Every structure is written in structure tokens, then in C-alpha cells.
Amino acid sequence: VHEVDKVLAFRDINPAAPAHVLVIPKDRDGLTRLRKATLEHVELLGRLLLTAGQISNDESLGFGDGSRVVINDGKDAGQEVFHLHLHVLGGRDFTWPPG
């Protein structure tokens, strides 16, 4: 649904919300988990977050007035694919705390 030089975004194949887009780096540069991030990854992490913000503004994808951006970091947090990625969820109301 969105592509720029270092970032790709696409719909999740198993959506947890009406609007559910994954944002990934095209080159993970060894970044499989957030806790492995270093200062070398600052630019890439910023690009991922900026892209998530742009995606959450796209009403054609089903986003309304707000979104939830999630990074599952490690097995205990529910990370299933060990390639750093952001979930951008929207299109419904969310509760706090999350599951």
C-alpha cells in the first residue's frame, strides 16, 4: 500500500483490526528485534515511524481518527516473524491495556 526508498508497507494477511498494515524495512540491516537496535538504526527507525504515521492518515485503508502502532519485541511479546516490523491498526476503538 506504500513504498519509499527504505520502507515497505502492506496489508496484514491476518488482520487484527479493520485496518491493519505492516511497515517493514526493505533491508533489515541485522535488525530482527527492537531490543537489538543501536544508534546505527536511528534513521531507519525514524523512517518506520514516519511511514506508520502516514499510513494511519489514509482513510482509503480504513483508518479513522487514530491508530495504534505496535512493535512486538520477542517471543514473550508475541513476535512471530523475527524481522523488525510495525503493526499499524485502526478502523475500530481500542481498549487499554491491550490483551
N, C-alpha and C positions, 0 to 999 in steps of 0.2 A: 504493500500500500504506500510505501515511501522508501526512497533510496537516495542517499547522498554519498559523497566520496568514501567515507569510512564506516557508514552505518546503514543497516537494512532493517526495515520494519514490515511485518506481515501478520495476517490474522492467525490466531492460535487455532490449531486443529481440534482442540478440546476446550472450548471456551468456558470460563467460569463466570462470565457476565455477558450481557447482550453485545457489548463492545469489548473485545479482548484482543489486543495487539501485542506481539513480541517485538522488542527492539534489541538488535544484536550488533556487535562489532563485526565488520567483514573480516578483519584479521584480529584474532583474539590476543595476539602478542603474549601468549602464555597465561592469559588472564582467565582462569577457569572458575574462580570464585572471587567475590568481593574482598574477602579477607586476605587474598594474595596480591591485592593492588599495592602499587608502590607509587612514588612520585612520578615515575616514568609513565604512568597511566592517567595522569590528571587530565590531559587534553581529551583522551578517549572517553573517560567517564563523564566529562562535561558535555561532550557531543551526544552521548547516550541520553543524558538527562534533558538536553535541549530538544532532541528529537522526540522524546516522550511527551514533553510539553506541547510541541507542535501537533503531534498525533491527537492529544486529548482535546484540541480545539476543533477537530474535524467532525462536524455534525454528520457528514455523509457516512462516517464509520459507525454511527450510533452513539457518539458521545454527547452528553448534555452539559449541564453546568457543574462540571467537576469530574475528577477521575481519581483513581487510586493507582499509584506506581509501586510495584512490589519487586524486590530482589530476594529470591530465596537463596540463602548462602549456606550450603552444606546439607548433608543428609538429614540432620535433625530439623532443619527448616523446611524440608520438603523439596530440596533441589533434586530434580530427576535427570537433568541434562547438564553435564559438567562443562558448560561453555557459558560464561557470564552472559546473562540476558535480563532484560527488564520486562515485566508484565505491565501493560497499561490497560486498566479495567475501567469500564464505565457503562452508562446506559441504565443504571439502576441505583437505588440507595444502598449504601453500605453501612454496616454497624461497627462499633468499636467496643471492645477489642476484637480483632479478627480471630477466626477459628483457631 
